[in-house]
Amino acid sequence: MFACCNNGDTGSEWGLRRMHKRILVVEDEASIREMVAFALRKADMEVIQAADARAALVAISDTPPDLILLDWMLPGMSGLELARRLRQERRDVQIPIIMLTARGEETDRVSGLESGVDDYVVKPFSTRELVARIKAVLRRSQGDDGTGSISAGGLRIDGPAHRVYAGDAQIVIGPTEYRLLHFFMIHAERAYSRAQLLDQVWGGSAYVEERTVDVHIRRLRKTLEPFALDHLIQTVRGTGYRFSVEA
């Protein structure tokens, strides 16, 4: 979408262009796809388009987007099935997903959220609202500055420095606990099973038993305990664990 810098471009200008978020729009209706793409470009976002799940998978493998707008009703593999596949089979992908659909019933919204999508927009929708939803999800998932830095519940992760702070105090934390905490914080208030945590934090190529998650949860809580922040890592009975600032 953006032309390569020429001799008149400064390094900082080129850097700003690269910071534009790349959004994959997966929608089989060309008119809706073009409408959404136009609105996103006006909001200074780069747009990739796909008319079905197969094209979306190719686009994701080629250049992973920062966020996926995914229509529920797609030819062949549905958007719901694609979301589940991305969350369960593509363990190296943690791309935020917003589901676009005309299905507005509560049971449908629950099904979408349980498949791993991050937000749910019912058709018809305003493009202004859609852009606002995209920005909100990106802030939650990547941190406001897009560097992996994020703050919540008295904790702060400095992504570029790979450090964790409680207020002004630096927390000494192991690499696995760091990855676990970072994942929890960018997906706050969502419960994850041990199997999901293994996929997302350890990766699908690692052979690790589910009970290993419990060990690292205990270590993470012990690390946070001196700062009275261990309560942020909560056990969800019958499900697994979540990061929450609520009691």
C-alpha positions in Angstrom: 0.0 0.0 0.0 2.8 2.4 0.8 5.5 3.4 -1.7 9.1 2.8 -0.7 10.9 5.8 0.6 12.6 8.0 -1.9 15.5 10.3 -1.4 13.3 12.9 0.1 12.0 10.7 2.9 13.6 10.9 6.3 14.2 7.9 8.5 11.6 9.1 11.0 9.0 9.5 8.3 9.6 6.0 7.0 9.5 4.6 10.5 6.1 6.2 11.0 4.8 4.6 7.9 5.9 1.2 9.0 4.0 1.7 12.3 0.7 1.7 10.5 -1.4 -1.4 11.5 -2.0 -4.1 9.0 -5.6 -5.4 9.0 -6.8 -8.5 7.3 -10.4 -8.2 6.1 -12.0 -11.6 5.5 -15.4 -11.1 3.9 -17.0 -12.8 0.9 -19.3 -9.9 0.0 -17.1 -7.6 -2.2 -19.2 -4.5 -1.5 -18.8 -4.9 2.3 -15.2 -5.7 2.0 -14.5 -2.6 -0.1 -16.5 -0.4 2.2 -14.6 -1.6 5.3 -11.2 -1.4 3.4 -12.0 2.2 2.4 -12.8 3.2 6.1 -9.6 1.5 7.4 -7.4 3.2 4.9 -8.9 6.6 5.9 -7.9 5.7 9.4 -4.3 5.2 8.3 -4.4 1.4 8.4 -3.0 -1.0 5.8 -5.5 -3.4 4.4 -5.2 -7.0 3.1 -8.4 -8.5 1.7 -9.5 -12.2 1.5 -12.8 -13.5 0.2 -12.7 -16.9 2.0 -10.8 -18.8 4.7 -8.3 -20.4 2.4 -7.2 -17.0 1.0 -7.1 -15.7 4.6 -4.7 -18.6 5.7 -2.4 -17.8 2.8 -2.4 -14.1 3.7 -1.6 -14.9 7.3 1.2 -17.3 6.4 2.7 -14.7 4.0 2.6 -11.7 6.3 0.8 -12.0 9.7 -1.6 -9.0 10.2 -1.9 -7.0 13.4 -5.7 -7.8 13.5 -8.2 -9.9 11.6 -11.8 -8.7 10.7 -13.6 -12.0 10.2 -17.0 -12.6 8.7 -18.9 -15.5 10.3 -20.6 -16.7 7.1 -17.9 -17.6 4.6 -18.0 -20.1 1.7 -16.4 -23.4 2.6 -14.9 -23.0 6.0 -16.9 -20.6 8.2 -15.4 -17.7 10.0 -16.1 -19.5 13.3 -14.2 -22.6 12.2 -11.3 -20.4 11.0 -11.1 -18.6 14.3 -11.0 -21.9 16.1 -8.3 -23.2 13.8 -6.2 -20.1 14.3 -6.5 -20.4 18.1 -6.0 -24.2 18.3 -3.9 -25.3 15.4 -1.7 -22.2 14.6 0.0 -22.0 17.9 2.5 -19.4 16.8 -0.4 -17.0 16.0 -1.9 -14.7 18.6 -3.6 -12.3 16.3 -6.6 -10.4 17.7 -9.8 -11.3 15.9 -13.0 -9.3 15.5 -16.0 -11.2 14.2 -18.3 -9.5 11.7 -21.8 -11.1 11.5 -25.5 -10.6 11.1 -26.1 -13.2 13.8 -26.8 -11.1 16.9 -28.4 -13.6 19.3 -26.7 -14.1 22.6 -25.9 -17.7 21.9 -24.2 -16.8 18.7 -22.1 -14.1 20.4 -21.1 -16.6 23.1 -20.1 -19.1 20.4 -18.0 -16.5 18.8 -16.3 -15.5 21.9 -15.7 -19.1 23.0 -14.0 -19.8 19.7 -11.3 -17.2 20.7 -12.4 -14.0 19.0 -11.6 -10.8 20.9 -14.7 -8.8 19.9 -18.0 -9.1 18.1 -19.6 -6.6 15.7 -23.1 -7.2 14.5 -24.2 -6.1 11.0 -25.2 -3.6 10.0 -22.6 -1.5 11.7 -21.1 2.0 11.2 -17.5 2.1 10.0 -16.8 4.7 12.6 -17.7 2.3 15.4 -15.8 -0.5 13.7 -12.6 1.6 13.5 -13.0 2.5 17.2 -13.4 -1.2 18.1 -10.3 -2.1 16.1 -8.2 0.5 17.9 -9.6 -0.6 21.3 -8.7 -4.3 20.6 -5.3 -3.4 19.4 -4.6 -1.4 22.5 -5.7 -4.3 24.7 -3.7 -6.9 22.8 -0.5 -5.1 21.9 -0.2 -2.3 24.4 -0.8 1.4 23.5 2.6 1.8 21.8 2.7 -1.5 19.9 6.0 -2.5 21.5 4.7 -5.1 23.9 4.6 -2.7 26.8 1.5 -2.8 28.9 0.2 -1.8 32.4 -2.6 -3.2 34.5 -3.4 -3.8 38.1 -0.3 -2.1 39.5 2.0 -4.0 37.2 3.9 -2.6 34.2 5.8 -4.5 31.5 8.5 -2.6 29.6 8.5 -4.5 26.3 11.7 -3.2 24.7 13.6 -3.6 28.0 12.0 -7.0 28.8 11.4 -5.9 32.4 8.5 -6.0 34.8 7.8 -3.3 37.4 5.5 -3.0 40.4 5.3 0.8 40.7 8.9 1.9 40.5 10.3 -1.4 41.8 11.7 -3.8 39.3 10.5 -7.4 39.7 13.1 -10.2 39.1 11.2 -12.7 37.0 12.2 -15.8 35.1 11.8 -16.0 31.3 8.8 -18.4 31.3 7.0 -16.5 34.0 7.6 -13.3 32.0 6.0 -14.8 28.9 3.1 -16.2 31.0 2.5 -12.8 32.7 2.8 -10.9 29.4 0.2 -13.2 27.8 -2.1 -12.9 30.8 -1.9 -9.1 30.8 -2.6 -8.6 27.1 -5.6 -10.9 27.5 -6.8 -9.7 30.8 -10.1 -10.9 32.2 -10.2 -14.0 30.0 -9.9 -17.5 31.4 -7.6 -20.0 29.7 -7.3 -23.7 30.2 -3.9 -25.3 30.9 -3.9 -26.7 27.3 -4.5 -23.2 25.9 -1.7 -21.7 28.0 0.6 -24.4 26.8 -0.2 -23.6 23.2 0.0 -19.9 23.5 3.0 -19.5 26.0 5.1 -22.6 25.4 4.2 -23.1 21.7 3.0 -26.1 19.8 6.4 -27.5 19.2 7.3 -27.9 22.9 6.4 -31.2 24.6 5.3 -30.1 28.1 2.7 -31.7 30.4 -0.3 -29.7 31.5 0.8 -29.9 35.2 3.8 -27.8 34.2 1.5 -24.9 33.9 0.5 -25.2 37.5 4.2 -25.2 38.5 4.8 -21.9 36.7 1.6 -20.4 37.9 2.8 -21.0 41.5 6.2 -19.5 40.6 4.6 -16.5 39.1 2.4 -15.9 42.1 5.4 -16.4 44.4 7.3 -13.8 42.3 4.4 -11.3 42.7 3.6 -12.1 46.3 6.2 -9.7 47.9 4.5 -6.8 46.0 1.0 -7.9 47.1 0.1 -8.6 43.5 -0.2 -12.4 43.5 -4.0 -12.0 43.7 -4.0 -10.9 40.0 -3.4 -14.4 38.9 -6.7 -16.1 39.6 -7.8 -19.8 39.5 -11.0 -20.3 37.6 -12.6 -23.4 39.0 -13.2 -26.0 36.3 -11.4 -24.0 33.6 -7.9 -22.9 34.4 -6.5 -19.4 35.1 -6.9 -15.7 34.3 -5.4 -12.4 35.0 -7.9 -10.0 36.6 -7.9 -6.8 38.5 -11.3 -7.6 39.9 -11.7 -9.6 43.1 
